[in-house]
Amino acid sequence: MSTHSFNELTAPIDGPNKDLNFALKTGSKKVSSVLTKLTQNATQLAPNDACIIVIQLLVYTAQIHLADKKSNQLLATIGKFILKACRNESVANLVIQQWLYRLYVVEYTNPAQCQAAAQWLMLFNQSDGSASSPEPLQKAFDAAHGALNEVQKKIANICHEQKVFQDKSGEQSGFALLELFTNTCFYHSSTCPPNYENWVIEAVEHNINFGNGLTLAVLQRSQNRARVAAKLIDKYVRASSVIDNVEYNLGGMSWGLFSDLFDIESYSAKQANNVVDCMVENSTAKQWTTEQAIFASKHLLAVNEVAQCRRLLTKSKAAKKLATLLVEIHGDAPALQVLKVLLAGNTKPKYKLPTGGETQFSDINVKLIVLNELMYVQQSLKPAFDIRQFAKEYDHREIAVAGYDIIPEALAYMRGIHIPQTLLNSITEISYDASDEIYGQLMPYWDGEDDDFKPTSLADLDKLPNVKSIGGLDEGREA
């Protein structure tokens, strides 16, 4: 793959913009201002000119000193230009080619070259969210999985090195460089690249602290997410260490993975069940020691929070399946007695929706307007409904607080509320507005573009004897 040396690839060249040429040669503080102007017109540059400028910037990036106060700002400015220029397909293809080629040529046992590689990676990690990856760049990135894999192998060889590169926070290890590389996938790909799962699993095997929320986010895009999650959970459980038989220390992605597994917004009920199935079918959970089983019950099943654990076992078949397995094998352990008692007891749902108000209004959408006024505007009807809190407490099934559909249980909650006449008498004006709080509680991603919540009749207004004005409805009127 390599036919050029690192020195050849970092030799300065002239480009089509004289101001940029001068700024780069002289180390001028005007590099940022010149680049900012170029970025504004980046999509108007001829592809060949844009490509040459990108190569100039890759060369310059290798020479930046991160100890300088404005180095991060300078890297971000370069990154923004590159992302803007990559809206052109040919530029995007060249950028990925040149970027990966340089990363491959680097001799990672050479500190200076390794530092340059880290800075090239930083260009593509727009962690401040200031610029998104354009589609042509995402396509070029997705098409380069073979080259990405080759670069990953080279970086993985120095994972155990402690002083590989330096950033604002000090000297960083080989694992930090590998994290920087793998997290690039979060910003520039909507999929989980081939072999990414293996990269992460192998890295965790070497260092349990490897990875973070971005690494986990890419893994959740994988078609093999259940198998990968099961493997990682097993590794974290086996790596758990006990301090005074009470406290446990783990790092990396462990806490995120543990808290996400039975969180319906991260893993659907089906996906969570698949993860547990993988753990059972592969006999991984069956091989845990008693201490490891206690660790799993605490951090996966929240056994130390009895009420929370009971709700979890009631509404999640996957959680109950895992709990049953742990109790069958390690049920004599004192720390698992609570779990054993919960499983042996009544795990039927206990949460009851409000009742008594189902027939109070003939049009539920009129009632929603009234409830919004009382719950969220006047705040006289308490408690105000909070869909996230409701989803935690509701134990009949797992509810995802997301999506473009009305959450039926939330609507049933509103339908069942009986509103005292004294509160109805307190209302002097009502209006229908798609931005009202109550609609986001019922359908979190509703954009207000349809008439799902618009009343079809005002016949229920006789329930509101003191209303003086109505707004936002076709039949709106002044009383």
C-alpha positions as CSV (number, residue, x, y, z in Angstrom):
1,M,0.0,0.0,0.0
2,S,2.8,2.4,0.8
3,T,5.1,3.8,-1.8
4,H,6.0,7.1,-0.1
5,S,7.8,7.9,3.1
6,F,6.3,9.9,5.9
7,N,8.7,12.8,5.2
8,E,7.6,12.9,1.6
9,L,3.9,13.0,2.6
10,T,4.5,15.9,5.0
11,A,6.6,18.0,2.7
12,P,5.0,21.5,2.1
13,I,3.6,22.2,-1.3
14,D,2.1,25.3,-3.0
15,G,-1.5,25.5,-3.7
16,P,-3.9,27.7,-5.8
17,N,-4.5,30.3,-3.1
18,K,-1.6,32.8,-2.6
19,D,-2.8,34.1,0.8
20,L,-3.0,30.6,2.2
21,N,0.4,29.7,0.7
22,F,2.0,32.7,2.5
23,A,0.2,32.0,5.8
24,L,1.2,28.4,5.8
25,K,4.9,29.1,4.9
26,T,5.3,31.9,7.4
27,G,3.4,30.3,10.3
28,S,1.2,33.4,10.1
29,K,-1.6,33.8,12.7
30,K,-3.7,34.6,9.7
31,V,-4.1,30.9,8.8
32,S,-7.4,30.7,10.6
33,S,-8.8,33.9,9.0
34,V,-7.7,32.8,5.5
35,L,-9.3,29.4,6.0
36,T,-12.5,30.9,7.3
37,K,-12.9,32.9,4.1
38,L,-12.0,29.9,2.0
39,T,-14.5,27.8,3.9
40,Q,-17.3,30.2,2.9
41,N,-16.6,29.5,-0.7
42,A,-15.3,25.9,-0.4
43,T,-18.0,24.4,-2.6
44,Q,-17.3,26.9,-5.4
45,L,-13.6,25.9,-5.7
46,A,-12.6,23.7,-8.6
47,P,-12.3,20.1,-7.4
48,N,-8.6,20.0,-8.3
49,D,-7.9,23.2,-6.4
50,A,-9.9,22.0,-3.4
51,C,-7.9,18.7,-3.4
52,I,-4.6,20.5,-3.4
53,I,-5.6,22.8,-0.5
54,V,-6.7,19.7,1.5
55,I,-3.3,18.1,0.9
56,Q,-1.7,21.4,2.1
57,L,-3.8,21.4,5.2
58,L,-2.9,17.7,6.0
59,V,0.8,18.7,5.7
60,Y,0.2,21.7,7.9
61,T,-1.8,19.7,10.5
62,A,1.2,17.5,11.2
63,Q,3.2,20.5,12.2
64,I,0.8,22.1,14.7
65,H,1.9,22.2,18.3
66,L,-1.0,21.2,20.6
67,A,0.7,23.1,23.4
68,D,-0.3,26.3,21.6
69,K,-3.3,28.0,23.1
70,K,-5.3,28.1,19.8
71,S,-4.3,24.7,18.4
72,N,-7.7,23.1,19.0
73,Q,-9.4,26.1,17.3
74,L,-7.0,25.8,14.4
75,L,-7.7,22.1,14.0
76,A,-11.4,22.8,14.1
77,T,-11.1,25.5,11.5
78,I,-9.1,23.1,9.2
79,G,-11.7,20.4,9.8
80,K,-14.6,22.7,8.9
81,F,-13.0,23.6,5.6
82,I,-12.3,19.9,4.7
83,L,-15.9,18.9,5.6
84,K,-17.3,21.8,3.5
85,A,-15.1,20.9,0.5
86,C,-16.1,17.3,0.8
87,R,-19.6,18.1,-0.3
88,N,-18.1,17.5,-3.7
89,E,-17.8,13.7,-4.4
90,S,-14.4,13.8,-6.1
91,V,-13.0,15.9,-3.3
92,A,-14.4,13.6,-0.7
93,N,-12.9,10.5,-2.3
94,L,-9.5,12.2,-2.5
95,V,-9.6,13.4,1.1
96,I,-10.3,9.9,2.4
97,Q,-7.6,8.4,0.2
98,Q,-5.0,11.0,1.3
99,W,-6.0,10.9,4.9
100,L,-6.0,7.1,5.2
101,Y,-2.8,6.8,3.2
102,R,-1.0,9.1,5.6
103,L,-2.3,7.1,8.6
104,Y,-1.1,3.9,7.0
105,V,2.4,5.2,6.2
106,V,2.9,6.4,9.8
107,E,5.4,4.4,11.8
108,Y,3.6,4.2,15.1
109,T,6.7,3.4,17.1
110,N,8.0,6.9,16.1
111,P,6.6,9.5,18.6
112,A,6.7,12.4,16.1
113,Q,4.9,10.4,13.4
114,C,2.4,9.1,16.0
115,Q,1.7,12.7,17.1
116,A,1.0,13.7,13.5
117,A,-1.4,10.7,13.2
118,A,-3.3,11.8,16.3
119,Q,-3.7,15.3,14.9
120,W,-4.9,14.0,11.5
121,L,-7.5,12.0,13.4
122,M,-8.6,15.1,15.4
123,L,-9.4,16.8,12.1
124,F,-12.2,14.3,11.6
125,N,-13.6,14.4,15.1
126,Q,-15.9,17.4,15.2
127,S,-16.8,16.8,18.8
128,D,-18.3,20.2,19.2
129,G,-21.0,19.4,16.6
130,S,-20.1,22.5,14.6
131,A,-20.1,20.7,11.3
132,S,-21.7,17.5,10.2
133,S,-20.3,15.0,7.8
134,P,-21.6,15.5,4.2
135,E,-23.1,12.6,2.4
136,P,-20.3,12.2,-0.2
137,L,-17.8,12.0,2.6
138,Q,-19.9,9.4,4.4
139,K,-20.0,7.3,1.2
140,A,-16.3,7.6,0.7
141,F,-15.7,6.6,4.3
142,D,-18.0,3.6,4.1
143,A,-16.3,2.5,0.9
144,A,-12.9,2.6,2.6
145,H,-13.5,-0.1,5.2
146,G,-10.6,-2.3,3.9
147,A,-8.1,0.5,4.3
148,L,-9.6,1.5,7.7
149,N,-9.0,-2.1,8.9
150,E,-5.4,-2.0,7.8
151,V,-4.8,1.3,9.8
152,Q,-6.6,-0.1,12.8
153,K,-4.3,-3.1,12.9
154,K,-1.2,-0.9,12.9
155,I,-2.6,1.3,15.7
156,A,-3.6,-1.8,17.7
157,N,0.0,-2.9,17.8
158,I,0.9,0.0,20.1
159,C,-2.1,-0.3,22.4
160,H,0.1,-1.2,25.4
161,E,2.4,1.8,24.9
162,Q,1.9,4.5,27.6
163,K,3.3,7.6,25.9
164,V,2.2,7.7,22.3
165,F,1.0,11.2,21.7
166,Q,0.2,14.4,23.6
167,D,-2.9,16.6,23.6
168,K,-4.1,19.4,25.8
169,S,-4.6,17.1,28.8
170,G,-1.1,15.6,28.6
171,E,0.5,12.4,27.4
172,Q,-1.9,9.8,26.0
173,S,-1.5,6.0,25.6
174,G,-1.9,3.8,22.5
175,F,-5.4,2.9,23.7
176,A,-6.3,6.6,23.6
177,L,-5.2,6.8,20.0
178,L,-7.2,3.6,19.1
179,E,-10.2,5.2,20.8
180,L,-9.7,8.3,18.7
181,F,-9.5,6.3,15.6
182,T,-12.6,4.1,16.3
183,N,-14.7,7.0,17.4
184,T,-14.2,8.6,14.0
185,C,-16.7,6.1,12.8
186,F,-19.4,7.9,14.9
187,Y,-19.0,11.1,13.0
188,H,-18.6,9.9,9.5
189,S,-20.7,6.7,9.1
190,S,-24.3,5.9,9.7
191,T,-23.5,2.2,9.9
192,C,-21.2,0.0,11.9
193,P,-18.2,-0.7,9.7
194,P,-17.2,-4.3,9.1
195,N,-14.7,-5.6,11.7
196,Y,-15.5,-2.7,14.0
197,E,-17.1,-5.1,16.5
198,N,-13.9,-7.1,16.4
199,W,-11.7,-4.0,16.9
200,V,-13.7,-3.1,20.0
201,I,-13.9,-6.6,21.5
202,E,-10.2,-7.2,21.1
203,A,-9.4,-3.8,22.6
204,V,-11.6,-4.5,25.6
205,E,-9.8,-7.9,26.1
206,H,-6.5,-6.0,26.4
207,N,-7.8,-3.1,28.4
208,I,-11.2,-3.1,30.2
209,N,-11.2,0.7,30.2
210,F,-11.2,1.0,26.4
211,G,-14.1,2.8,24.7
212,N,-16.7,5.4,25.6
213,G,-20.2,6.5,24.7
214,L,-19.3,7.2,21.1
215,T,-17.7,3.7,20.7
216,L,-20.9,2.2,22.1
217,A,-23.1,4.4,19.8
218,V,-21.4,2.9,16.7
219,L,-21.8,-0.6,18.1
220,Q,-25.5,0.0,18.5
221,R,-25.7,0.4,14.7
222,S,-24.3,-3.1,14.2
223,Q,-26.5,-5.8,12.8
224,N,-24.8,-8.0,15.3
225,R,-25.5,-5.7,18.3
226,A,-27.1,-8.4,20.4
227,R,-24.1,-10.8,20.1
228,V,-21.6,-8.0,20.6
229,A,-23.4,-6.6,23.6
230,A,-23.6,-10.1,25.2
231,K,-19.8,-10.6,24.6
232,L,-19.0,-7.2,26.2
233,I,-21.3,-7.7,29.2
234,D,-19.7,-11.1,29.8
235,K,-16.2,-9.5,29.7
236,Y,-17.1,-6.7,32.0
237,V,-18.8,-9.1,34.5
238,R,-15.8,-11.4,34.5
239,A,-13.4,-8.4,35.0
240,S,-15.4,-7.1,37.9
241,S,-13.2,-6.7,41.0
242,V,-14.6,-6.6,44.6
243,I,-13.5,-4.1,47.1
244,D,-14.5,-4.9,50.7
245,N,-17.2,-7.2,49.1
246,V,-19.3,-4.1,48.4
247,E,-17.9,-1.7,45.8
248,Y,-17.0,-2.6,42.2
249,N,-14.7,-0.8,39.8
250,L,-15.1,-0.9,36.1
251,G,-14.5,1.6,33.3
252,G,-14.8,2.1,29.6
253,M,-18.3,1.4,28.2
254,S,-19.4,-0.8,31.1
255,W,-21.7,1.6,32.8
256,G,-23.3,2.8,29.6
257,L,-23.9,-0.8,28.5
258,F,-25.3,-1.9,31.8
259,S,-27.7,1.0,32.0
260,D,-28.7,0.7,28.4
261,L,-29.6,-3.0,28.2
262,F,-33.0,-2.8,29.8
263,D,-33.6,0.8,28.7
264,I,-36.2,0.6,26.0
265,E,-34.9,3.7,24.3
266,S,-31.5,2.1,23.8
267,Y,-32.5,-1.6,23.3
268,S,-36.0,-2.6,22.3
269,A,-37.6,-5.4,24.3
270,K,-36.8,-7.8,21.4
271,Q,-33.2,-6.6,21.3
272,A,-32.7,-7.0,25.0
273,N,-34.2,-10.4,24.9
274,N,-31.7,-11.3,22.1
275,V,-28.8,-10.1,24.2
276,V,-29.9,-12.3,27.1
277,D,-30.5,-15.3,24.7
278,C,-27.0,-14.9,23.4
279,M,-25.6,-15.0,27.0
280,V,-27.7,-18.1,27.8
281,E,-27.1,-19.9,24.6
282,N,-23.4,-19.4,24.7
283,S,-23.4,-20.5,28.3
284,T,-21.5,-17.3,29.3
285,A,-23.8,-16.3,32.1
286,K,-23.8,-19.9,33.4
287,Q,-20.1,-19.8,33.9
288,W,-20.0,-16.7,36.1
289,T,-18.8,-17.2,39.7
290,T,-21.1,-16.2,42.5
291,E,-19.3,-12.9,43.0
292,Q,-19.7,-12.2,39.3
293,A,-23.4,-13.1,39.4
294,I,-23.9,-10.7,42.4
295,F,-22.2,-8.0,40.3
296,A,-24.5,-8.7,37.4
297,S,-27.6,-8.6,39.6
298,K,-26.6,-5.3,41.1
299,H,-25.6,-3.5,37.9
300,L,-27.9,-5.1,35.3
301,L,-31.0,-5.8,37.4
302,A,-30.7,-3.1,40.1
303,V,-31.2,-5.7,42.8
304,N,-30.1,-3.1,45.5
305,E,-33.1,-1.0,44.5
306,V,-35.9,-3.4,45.3
307,A,-38.8,-1.3,43.9
308,Q,-36.9,-0.7,40.7
309,C,-35.8,-4.3,40.4
310,R,-39.4,-5.5,40.9
311,R,-40.7,-3.2,38.1
312,L,-37.9,-4.4,35.8
313,L,-38.7,-8.1,36.4
314,T,-42.4,-7.4,35.9
315,K,-42.2,-5.6,32.6
316,S,-39.1,-7.1,31.0
317,K,-39.1,-10.7,30.0
318,A,-35.4,-10.5,29.2
319,A,-34.6,-9.2,32.7
320,K,-36.7,-11.9,34.3
321,K,-35.0,-14.6,32.1
322,L,-31.5,-13.4,33.3
323,A,-32.6,-13.1,36.9
324,T,-34.1,-16.7,36.8
325,L,-30.8,-18.0,35.5
326,L,-28.7,-16.3,38.2
327,V,-31.0,-17.6,40.9
328,E,-31.0,-21.1,39.6
329,I,-27.3,-21.3,39.8
330,H,-26.4,-19.0,42.7
331,G,-29.6,-18.8,44.6
332,D,-28.0,-19.7,47.9
333,A,-25.9,-16.6,48.0
334,P,-27.2,-14.1,50.6
335,A,-26.8,-11.2,48.2
336,L,-29.2,-12.8,45.8
337,Q,-32.0,-13.6,48.3
338,V,-33.9,-10.4,47.4
339,L,-33.8,-11.4,43.7
340,K,-34.9,-14.9,44.7
341,V,-37.9,-13.6,46.8
342,L,-38.9,-11.2,44.0
343,L,-39.0,-14.0,41.4
344,A,-40.9,-16.3,43.8
345,G,-43.5,-13.6,44.6
346,N,-46.2,-11.9,42.6
347,T,-44.7,-10.2,39.6
348,K,-48.0,-9.3,38.0
349,P,-48.2,-5.6,37.1
350,K,-49.4,-3.3,39.9
351,Y,-49.5,0.1,38.2
352,K,-53.1,1.3,37.7
353,L,-54.1,4.1,35.3
354,P,-56.5,6.8,36.5
355,T,-60.2,6.0,36.1
356,G,-63.4,7.9,36.4
357,G,-63.0,10.5,33.7
358,E,-63.4,8.3,30.6
359,T,-66.9,9.8,29.7
360,Q,-66.4,13.3,31.1
361,F,-65.6,14.7,27.6
362,S,-67.0,13.3,24.4
363,D,-63.9,14.6,22.4
364,I,-60.6,13.5,23.9
365,N,-58.8,16.3,22.1
366,V,-60.9,19.0,23.8
367,K,-60.0,17.3,27.1
368,L,-56.3,17.5,26.2
369,I,-56.6,21.2,25.7
370,V,-58.2,21.5,29.1
371,L,-55.6,19.3,30.7
372,N,-52.8,21.3,29.2
373,E,-54.3,24.5,30.7
374,L,-54.7,22.9,34.1
375,M,-51.5,20.8,34.3
376,Y,-48.9,22.9,32.6
377,V,-50.2,26.5,32.4
378,Q,-52.2,27.0,35.6
379,Q,-50.4,24.1,37.3
380,S,-53.5,23.6,39.4
381,L,-54.1,19.9,38.5
382,K,-51.3,17.8,40.0
383,P,-49.2,15.9,39.4
384,A,-48.4,17.2,36.0
385,F,-47.9,14.2,33.7
386,D,-44.3,13.4,32.9
387,I,-43.9,10.7,30.2
388,R,-40.4,9.8,31.3
389,Q,-41.3,9.3,34.9
390,F,-44.5,7.5,33.8
391,A,-42.5,5.1,31.6
392,K,-40.2,4.2,34.6
393,E,-43.1,3.5,36.9
394,Y,-45.4,1.7,34.4
395,D,-44.9,-2.0,34.8
396,H,-47.2,-3.6,32.3
397,R,-44.8,-3.3,29.4
398,E,-41.7,-1.3,28.4
399,I,-42.5,2.1,27.0
400,A,-40.1,3.9,24.6
401,V,-40.2,7.6,25.2
402,A,-39.6,8.3,21.6
403,G,-41.2,7.9,18.2
404,Y,-43.9,9.4,16.0
405,D,-46.9,7.5,17.3
406,I,-49.1,8.3,20.2
407,I,-48.2,6.3,23.3
408,P,-51.4,4.5,24.0
409,E,-50.9,4.2,27.7
410,A,-50.2,7.9,28.0
411,L,-53.4,8.7,26.1
412,A,-55.3,6.2,28.3
413,Y,-53.9,8.0,31.4
414,M,-55.3,11.3,30.2
415,R,-58.6,9.8,29.2
416,G,-59.0,8.3,32.7
417,I,-58.4,11.5,34.7
418,H,-61.5,13.0,36.3
419,I,-61.3,16.7,36.4
420,P,-63.1,18.4,39.4
421,Q,-65.7,20.9,38.4
422,T,-64.0,23.5,40.6
423,L,-61.0,23.4,38.3
424,L,-63.1,23.4,35.1
425,N,-64.8,26.5,36.5
426,S,-61.4,28.2,36.9
427,I,-60.7,28.2,33.1
428,T,-61.5,31.5,31.4
429,E,-59.7,31.0,28.1
430,I,-58.4,28.0,26.1
431,S,-56.5,27.6,22.9
432,Y,-55.2,24.9,20.6
433,D,-51.5,25.1,19.9
434,A,-49.5,22.2,18.5
435,S,-46.5,23.4,20.6
436,D,-48.3,22.9,23.9
437,E,-46.6,20.7,26.4
438,I,-49.2,18.0,26.6
439,Y,-48.7,16.8,23.0
440,G,-45.0,16.2,23.5
441,Q,-45.9,14.0,26.4
442,L,-48.2,11.9,24.3
443,M,-46.2,11.8,21.1
444,P,-42.6,12.9,21.8
445,Y,-41.6,13.5,18.2
446,W,-44.8,15.0,17.0
447,D,-44.1,17.9,14.6
448,G,-47.6,19.4,14.7
449,E,-48.1,19.0,11.0
450,D,-51.2,16.8,11.1
451,D,-54.5,17.0,12.9
452,D,-54.0,14.1,15.4
453,F,-54.8,16.3,18.4
454,K,-57.2,18.8,16.8
455,P,-60.8,18.8,18.2
456,T,-63.5,17.9,15.8
457,S,-66.3,19.4,17.8
458,L,-66.7,22.1,20.5
459,A,-69.8,20.5,22.1
460,D,-67.8,19.9,25.3
461,L,-67.4,23.6,25.9
462,D,-70.5,23.4,28.1
463,K,-68.3,21.8,30.7
464,L,-66.4,25.2,30.9
465,P,-69.0,27.7,32.0
466,N,-66.6,30.6,32.5
467,V,-64.6,30.4,29.3
468,K,-64.5,33.8,27.6
469,S,-62.2,33.2,24.6
470,I,-61.1,30.3,22.4
471,G,-58.1,30.4,20.1
472,G,-56.4,28.2,17.5
473,L,-59.5,26.4,16.3
474,D,-61.5,26.8,13.1
475,E,-64.5,27.4,15.2
476,G,-62.6,29.8,17.4
477,R,-64.8,32.6,18.8
478,E,-65.0,35.2,21.5
479,A,-67.7,34.3,24.0
